[in-house]
Amino acid sequence: VFLFCVILFLGCSPKIKNAHSKGKTIVCLGDSITFGTCTTAGNDYASILARELNLSVINAGVRGDTTAGALARLEADVLNQSPFLVIVELGGNDFLLKVPMNQVYVNLTRITRIIQSRGSMVALAQIRPGFIWKGYADVYKKVARENQAIFIPDILNGILLDRDLRCDYIHPNDAGHKLIAERILKVIKPYVLKR
């Protein structure tokens, strides 16, 4: 039944570039959320994904990173790791630093296309913790649609409003990361199994 659902899902889902990638790892490219600020050892979402998928998942999260910063370290931190899938979680710091929305769009597009040019799939994790982020939040879906990337909606939905799921106003705790991992896993698992 599960295999049938996977086949049905892939049959109805948009075509994803490099769905048959020959890479060997998953890389999580992001900021302090990906890094795991406020989590205990082994409980950031990248570590949870590694356990759930029984695959090598590399945490390439850097505290305070922006889309421009991630673009600058793409070769060393991501492309050199031979990924078949790169999960991109960025944009929060761009918003806080008031980086223009069109620049965030340009940077995310460049990140996506460079990764894809090296034969890997890209999954864009949408950040939308509040109504004031709406314009930024829409950028993820647009970049994913235009570049045949996987779109993971609203990974922080409800988390930053729940004291039991966060340690401060912008960082999820262990329980929050478990929820993030579940949301990411739900979207990427069919593509991982397809390989």
Disulfide bonds with the S-S distance in Angstrom:
Cys38-Cys167 1.80
